[in-house]
Amino acid sequence: MLSSAFYTENRRRLAEYMTDNSIYFVHSGSELESTHDENFIFQPYRNFLYLTGLDRSGAILFISKLSGKVKETLYMHIPTEREQRWMNLTWDPEKMKAETGIEEIVSIEEWDARVSRLLVSGRIQDCYIDMARWSMNYAPNKEQEMANRLKNIYPFLSMHNAYAFVASMRTIKHPDEIAAHRKAVDITEKGVRNMLANMRPGMYEYEIEAYYDFVLKSNGVKVPAFHTIAACGQNANHMHYVDNNTQTKEGDLILFDLGARWDYYCADVSRTYPVNGKFTNRQAQLYEIVLKGLKAAEDAAKPGVVKDELQNLSKQVMAEELVKIGKIEKPEEISRYYMHGSGHLIGLDTHDVGDYELKLQKDMMFTLEPGLYFDDEETGIRIEDTLVVTDDGVDILSDSIPKEIADIEAVMKH
């Protein structure tokens, strides 16, 4: 986790946003059962993580602001001796206080009594919850359940959603966050180079992926940023192909979309390589078109530019090149071969939160990922970099992961 000062400052900014005589709470999330006696790997709600640094399930961050005085409390499940023995659920409140900067940590069993005593005074007028909902059809989450309960019991409360504010805070990265991203990209590069050193025609996609996974685990990455895409041939024309179970053959290109995660900060990189280490003339021709589109966007990226303008630039450049080689007759026909956006914000989530129509600002992080997909040639090509905005341009964190044809073929020369 990052420094306690980082999380303390995030909470300070949130408390400053809150009105006086108000409360805020956010739930870390709950474990989910995967099968009979096993749970999925727990993933903390990222806004909770951003404010505390903790990845414990069933925890609540509670902030009250009364007459200008801010008080922070962590409500947590205190593991029993049996849970500590069987599940390795350690309980060291002093260590948690040092890591989070939160001085008061109490049992979740005290939630009802403490909140009731606070609200019965009548001084609390506003309640801020932190709830992200992408569809009306989603099942109620903990924030919604708790907010509904409070509103039913204390109808005088005015409810507000602080999600958008915390998301806006996450858009501009702290130097420690950027350092974590650099670490994630560095490990990603090591994994990619290990695949290139061992890849041969005839291997299954999952065999090639295993060389990447080994490097991640060897460098302390238990869970990658997202499911790895290793898509050869026609599989590459399906954007979210993750089966990775096809046998490669001589002459195939293979598209990788992958990223390590460090302190929950994600890398996201796409590369397309010849399985045998050598591009055909046609493959090289199409590959250079995508690379040219990427470079044009990266060269134009700087503070003040709207990110979507970079996508349009990549699209325009690639369309012009496709016209030149006779693949299309008019630039607008590129939509037959290019059907997704060119990049996204990145952070604690691979597709990170924030307003995508904002102009780029220094220390924002995002990806650019133009791609072309040719069903008629059983070829899909995507090239994606992870970037951070600087004073006058961008720093391409993934630039040393081979993407020039000469570099790729040199690295893969066995």
Phi, psi and omega per residue, in radians:
M1 nan 2.805 3.132
L2 -1.379 -3.088 -3.047
S3 -1.213 2.663 3.097
S4 -1.086 -0.518 3.125
A5 -1.095 -0.608 3.114
F6 -1.101 -0.851 -3.100
Y7 -1.225 -0.626 3.100
T8 -1.085 -0.741 3.130
E9 -1.163 -0.652 3.106
N10 -1.090 -0.731 3.127
R11 -1.210 -0.604 3.117
R12 -1.079 -0.759 3.133
R13 -1.140 -0.655 3.097
L14 -1.142 -0.780 -3.138
A15 -1.100 -0.581 3.101
E16 -1.151 -0.592 3.120
Y17 -1.241 -0.543 -3.115
M18 -1.192 2.546 3.023
T19 -1.287 2.848 3.077
D20 -1.194 2.703 -3.123
N21 1.010 0.942 -3.121
S22 -2.453 2.913 3.073
I23 -2.294 2.776 3.098
Y24 -2.444 2.477 2.992
F25 -2.569 2.636 3.087
V26 -2.518 2.417 -3.095
H27 -1.712 2.485 -3.115
S28 -1.305 -0.358 -3.078
G29 1.931 2.936 -3.097
S30 -2.117 2.686 3.039
E31 -1.245 2.578 -3.139
L32 -2.088 2.393 -3.134
E33 -1.295 2.312 3.086
S34 -1.709 -0.680 3.088
T35 -2.767 3.045 -2.945
H36 -0.413 -1.099 -3.057
D37 -2.182 0.544 -3.099
E38 -2.457 2.522 3.114
N39 -1.883 2.750 2.960
F40 -1.115 2.738 3.027
I41 -1.059 2.230 -3.063
F42 -1.210 2.343 3.075
Q43 -2.111 1.957 -3.127
P44 -1.191 2.575 3.016
Y45 -1.039 2.207 -2.920
R46 -1.163 -0.534 3.094
N47 -1.195 -0.622 3.040
F48 -1.097 -0.791 3.130
L49 -1.064 -0.725 -3.119
Y50 -1.105 -0.495 -3.092
L51 -1.673 -0.270 -3.060
T52 -2.272 -0.549 -3.047
G53 1.481 -0.047 -3.088
L54 -1.616 2.543 3.072
D55 -2.117 0.656 3.076
R56 -1.525 2.441 3.067
S57 -1.370 2.753 3.043
G58 1.181 0.384 -3.135
A59 -1.831 2.684 3.118
I60 -2.278 2.235 2.937
L61 -1.581 2.204 -3.114
F62 -2.177 2.240 3.118
I63 -2.188 2.261 3.029
S64 -2.035 2.564 3.128
K65 -2.325 1.805 -3.082
L66 -2.148 2.122 -3.139
S67 0.888 0.696 3.095
G68 1.436 -0.107 -3.124
K69 -1.664 2.203 -3.088
V70 -1.783 2.335 3.075
K71 -2.255 2.342 -3.117
E72 -2.016 2.395 3.129
T73 -2.430 2.415 2.989
L74 -1.831 2.088 3.014
Y75 -1.686 2.170 -3.058
M76 -2.438 2.687 2.983
H77 -1.284 2.190 3.085
I78 -1.601 1.982 -3.042
P79 -1.143 2.494 3.057
T80 -1.275 2.965 3.098
E81 -1.057 -0.661 3.139
R82 -1.145 -0.751 3.115
E83 -1.116 -0.668 3.107
Q84 -1.138 -0.642 -3.120
R85 -1.305 -0.841 -3.016
W86 -1.461 -0.663 -3.010
M87 -1.854 0.004 -3.109
N88 0.997 0.635 3.072
L89 -1.483 1.569 -3.103
T90 -1.209 2.684 3.112
W91 -2.360 1.787 -3.133
D92 -2.391 1.417 -3.053
P93 -1.042 -0.581 -3.139
E94 -1.156 -0.683 3.077
K95 -1.137 -0.718 3.119
M96 -1.106 -0.684 3.110
K97 -1.094 -0.723 -3.137
A98 -1.171 -0.681 -3.087
E99 -1.315 -0.574 -3.066
T100 -1.729 -0.440 -3.025
G101 1.402 0.171 3.126
I102 -1.712 2.143 -2.998
E103 -1.443 -0.431 -3.069
E104 -1.976 2.054 3.074
I105 -2.194 2.097 -3.066
V106 -2.293 2.917 -3.133
S107 -1.190 2.489 3.089
I108 -1.074 -0.367 3.123
E109 -1.139 -0.321 -3.116
E110 -1.567 -0.051 -3.053
W111 -0.965 -0.964 -3.058
D112 -1.002 -0.856 -3.063
A113 -1.133 -0.772 -3.085
R114 -1.195 -0.779 -3.133
V115 -1.174 -0.653 3.106
S116 -1.062 -0.792 -3.140
R117 -1.086 -0.609 -3.130
L118 -1.259 -0.704 -3.056
L119 -1.420 -0.428 -3.109
V120 -1.165 -0.362 3.141
S121 -1.187 -0.402 -3.126
G122 1.442 -0.015 -3.099
R123 -1.374 -0.483 -3.120
I124 -1.383 2.145 -3.108
Q125 -1.919 -0.571 -3.052
D126 -2.119 2.462 3.110
C127 -2.205 2.135 3.110
Y128 -1.776 2.179 3.015
I129 -1.907 2.971 3.128
D130 -2.246 1.735 -2.976
M131 -2.376 2.079 3.047
A132 -1.798 2.123 3.097
R133 -2.303 2.091 -3.120
W134 -1.692 -0.112 3.124
S135 -2.684 2.474 3.070
M136 -1.133 -0.360 -3.059
N137 -1.504 -0.092 3.114
Y138 -1.142 2.598 3.044
A139 -1.157 2.582 3.113
P140 -1.004 2.343 3.066
N141 -1.635 -3.133 -3.063
K142 -1.053 -0.716 -3.141
E143 -1.040 -0.791 -3.109
Q144 -1.157 -0.745 3.126
E145 -1.063 -0.787 -3.117
M146 -1.209 -0.679 3.123
A147 -1.139 -0.738 3.121
N148 -1.081 -0.694 -3.132
R149 -1.150 -0.795 3.140
L150 -1.102 -0.764 -3.098
K151 -1.146 -0.592 3.128
N152 -1.212 -0.675 -3.101
I153 -1.447 -0.619 -3.100
Y154 -2.150 1.345 -3.028
P155 -1.132 -0.247 3.138
F156 -1.322 -0.226 -3.122
L157 -1.192 2.407 3.015
S158 -1.725 2.059 -3.022
M159 -1.629 2.399 3.122
H160 -2.350 2.596 3.083
N161 -1.803 2.042 -3.117
A162 -1.567 0.059 -3.059
Y163 -0.952 -0.855 -3.056
A164 -1.102 -0.609 3.138
F165 -1.182 -0.802 3.132
V166 -1.126 -0.662 3.097
A167 -1.070 -0.696 3.121
S168 -1.160 -0.606 3.072
M169 -1.082 -0.688 -3.083
R170 -1.235 -0.259 -3.059
T171 -1.170 -0.700 3.118
I172 -1.664 2.140 -3.006
K173 -1.559 2.437 3.021
H174 -1.312 2.660 3.114
P175 -0.917 -0.619 3.112
D176 -1.161 -0.602 3.096
E177 -1.188 -0.736 3.123
I178 -1.109 -0.670 3.098
A179 -1.091 -0.689 3.107
A180 -1.139 -0.687 3.074
H181 -1.078 -0.763 3.136
R182 -1.038 -0.721 3.110
K183 -1.095 -0.757 3.134
A184 -1.088 -0.720 3.135
V185 -1.203 -0.670 3.124
D186 -1.049 -0.770 3.123
I187 -1.174 -0.675 3.092
T188 -1.021 -0.777 3.133
E189 -1.059 -0.762 3.124
K190 -1.046 -0.707 3.121
G191 -1.144 -0.730 3.131
V192 -1.108 -0.774 -3.118
R193 -1.140 -0.559 3.090
N194 -1.192 -0.639 3.061
M195 -1.125 -0.785 -3.111
L196 -1.089 -0.586 -3.129
A197 -1.251 -0.335 -3.016
N198 -2.097 -0.060 -3.032
M199 -1.345 2.366 3.109
R200 -2.519 2.622 3.013
P201 -1.033 2.509 -3.119
G202 1.735 -0.322 3.082
M203 -1.301 2.599 3.010
Y204 -1.358 2.677 3.140
E205 -0.945 -0.724 -3.109
Y206 -1.204 -0.466 3.072
E207 -1.180 -0.740 3.105
I208 -1.133 -0.782 3.126
E209 -1.015 -0.590 -3.094
A210 -1.048 -0.577 3.114
Y211 -1.180 -0.556 3.050
Y212 -1.246 -0.827 -3.112
D213 -1.038 -0.686 -3.121
F214 -1.050 -0.754 -3.134
V215 -1.138 -0.719 3.125
L216 -1.059 -0.873 -3.137
K217 -1.083 -0.655 -3.126
S218 -1.173 -0.329 -3.135
N219 -1.906 0.329 3.009
G220 1.486 0.224 3.109
V221 -1.693 1.784 -3.114
K222 -1.309 -0.667 -3.090
V223 -2.275 2.199 3.116
P224 -1.220 3.030 -3.129
A225 -1.128 -0.517 -3.133
F226 -2.911 2.987 3.119
H227 -1.096 2.235 -3.129
T228 -1.194 2.378 2.979
I229 -1.749 2.128 3.017
A230 -2.261 1.670 -2.894
A231 -2.158 1.909 3.128
C232 -1.664 2.690 3.054
G233 0.942 -2.279 -3.088
Q234 -1.136 -0.440 3.132
N235 -1.017 -0.526 -3.095
A236 -1.175 -0.248 -3.141
N237 -1.515 0.090 3.020
H238 -1.961 1.957 -2.923
M239 -0.985 -0.666 -3.073
H240 -1.986 0.645 3.056
Y241 -1.190 2.150 -3.138
V242 -2.319 0.181 3.141
D243 -1.152 -0.709 3.065
N244 0.909 0.732 -3.061
N245 -2.212 0.358 -3.130
T246 -1.731 2.490 3.097
Q247 -1.409 2.257 3.108
T248 -1.324 2.799 3.112
K249 -2.414 2.864 3.119
E250 -0.935 2.287 3.111
G251 1.603 -0.099 3.119
D252 -1.279 2.545 2.767
L253 -1.646 2.620 3.064
I254 -2.249 2.244 -3.111
L255 -1.719 2.200 3.064
F256 -1.938 2.319 2.972
D257 -2.233 1.970 -2.945
L258 -2.715 2.940 3.096
G259 -3.076 2.399 3.010
A260 -1.436 2.956 3.120
R261 -2.324 2.329 3.136
W262 -2.292 2.173 -3.049
D263 0.910 0.605 -3.140
Y264 1.294 -0.001 3.094
Y265 -1.561 2.353 -2.881
C266 -1.788 2.515 2.843
A267 -1.772 2.662 3.087
D268 -2.564 1.946 -3.045
V269 -2.365 2.393 3.005
S270 -2.096 2.406 3.059
R271 -2.470 2.626 3.101
T272 -2.203 2.159 -3.019
Y273 -2.255 2.632 2.986
P274 -1.344 2.267 -3.080
V275 -1.051 -0.600 -3.123
N276 -1.564 0.026 3.083
G277 1.566 0.046 -3.088
K278 -2.459 2.141 3.082
F279 -1.277 2.458 2.909
T280 -1.293 2.906 3.131
N281 -1.038 -0.722 -3.126
R282 -1.195 -0.759 3.104
Q283 -1.048 -0.766 3.137
A284 -1.096 -0.681 3.141
Q285 -1.076 -0.838 -3.138
L286 -1.214 -0.671 -3.137
Y287 -1.085 -0.759 -3.110
E288 -1.119 -0.496 3.093
I289 -1.160 -0.777 3.126
V290 -1.157 -0.750 -3.139
L291 -1.085 -0.677 3.112
K292 -1.119 -0.692 3.087
G293 -1.108 -0.708 3.109
L294 -1.123 -0.846 -3.089
K295 -1.087 -0.661 3.129
A296 -1.075 -0.731 3.136
A297 -1.197 -0.751 -3.131
E298 -1.129 -0.657 3.119
D299 -1.167 -0.514 -3.097
A300 -1.564 -0.219 -3.062
A301 -1.276 2.244 3.112
K302 -2.953 2.919 3.106
P303 -0.978 2.425 3.124
G304 1.697 -0.246 3.131
V305 -1.548 2.402 3.035
V306 -1.362 2.266 -3.017
K307 -0.985 -0.684 -3.104
D308 -1.106 -0.433 3.079
E309 -1.121 -0.536 3.129
L310 -1.204 -0.654 3.075
Q311 -1.081 -0.782 -3.138
N312 -1.090 -0.620 3.121
L313 -1.154 -0.826 3.092
S314 -0.996 -0.780 -3.106
K315 -1.089 -0.749 -3.134
Q316 -1.116 -0.796 -3.122
V317 -1.095 -0.802 -3.116
M318 -1.164 -0.652 3.126
A319 -1.086 -0.774 3.127
E320 -1.058 -0.684 -3.140
E321 -1.228 -0.637 3.118
L322 -1.177 -0.592 3.059
V323 -1.137 -0.732 -3.115
K324 -1.040 -0.649 -3.096
I325 -1.618 0.038 3.068
G326 1.422 0.226 3.125
K327 -1.288 -0.575 3.048
I328 -2.334 2.801 -3.140
E329 -1.688 -0.591 -3.114
K330 -2.239 2.546 -3.081
P331 -0.944 -0.634 -3.085
E332 -1.160 -0.280 3.133
E333 -1.278 -0.092 3.108
I334 -1.060 -0.387 -3.131
S335 -1.059 -0.307 3.051
R336 -1.222 -0.405 -3.027
Y337 -2.113 -0.133 -3.109
Y338 -2.358 1.896 -2.951
M339 -2.279 0.416 3.087
H340 -2.445 2.945 3.097
G341 -1.259 2.783 -3.098
S342 -1.803 1.303 3.006
G343 1.847 3.021 -3.029
H344 -2.826 2.846 3.000
L345 -1.158 2.711 -3.098
I346 -2.490 2.571 -3.107
G347 -3.119 -2.189 3.060
L348 -1.160 -0.448 2.967
D349 -1.899 2.523 3.092
T350 -1.022 -0.863 2.959
H351 -1.706 1.621 -2.901
D352 -1.381 2.868 -3.111
V353 -1.352 2.841 3.099
G354 2.334 2.920 -3.133
D355 -1.453 1.958 -3.071
Y356 -1.289 -0.145 3.116
E357 -1.684 0.027 3.076
L358 -1.202 2.649 2.995
K359 -1.299 2.548 3.125
L360 -1.051 2.460 3.096
Q361 -2.276 2.733 3.125
K362 -0.940 2.371 3.125
D363 1.307 0.178 2.871
M364 -1.293 2.640 3.071
M365 -2.192 2.421 -3.109
F366 -2.749 3.035 3.065
T367 -2.081 2.750 2.930
L368 -2.171 2.329 -3.017
E369 -2.608 1.133 3.055
P370 -1.130 2.678 3.128
G371 -2.718 2.684 3.053
L372 -2.283 2.428 -3.001
Y373 -2.323 2.039 -3.022
F374 -2.042 1.674 3.106
D375 -1.048 -0.659 -3.072
D376 -1.203 -0.288 3.122
E377 -2.029 0.125 -3.111
E378 0.849 0.803 -3.084
T379 -2.400 2.233 3.021
G380 -2.234 2.320 -3.077
I381 -2.277 2.157 3.037
R382 -2.381 2.397 3.097
I383 -2.275 2.139 -3.041
E384 -2.334 2.387 3.075
D385 -2.095 2.690 2.993
T386 -1.746 2.243 -3.006
L387 -2.284 2.692 2.985
V388 -2.190 2.393 -3.107
V389 -1.351 2.305 3.122
T390 -1.851 -2.935 -3.127
D391 -1.086 -0.651 -3.033
D392 -2.358 0.274 -3.140
G393 -3.106 -2.396 3.089
V394 -2.417 2.656 2.973
D395 -1.804 2.058 -3.102
I396 -1.522 1.723 -3.029
L397 -1.132 -0.517 -3.074
S398 -1.724 0.270 -3.018
D399 -1.102 -0.471 -3.097
S400 -1.480 -0.035 3.013
I401 -1.393 2.051 -2.926
P402 -0.855 2.253 3.082
K403 -2.465 -0.251 2.991
E404 -1.382 2.452 -3.086
I405 -0.988 -0.775 -3.121
A406 -1.078 -0.723 -3.138
D407 -1.169 -0.745 -3.133
I408 -1.046 -0.867 -3.088
E409 -1.173 -0.542 3.095
A410 -1.212 -0.738 -3.135
V411 -1.166 -0.626 -3.061
M412 -1.553 0.003 3.133
K413 -1.217 1.878 -3.043
H414 -1.656 nan nan
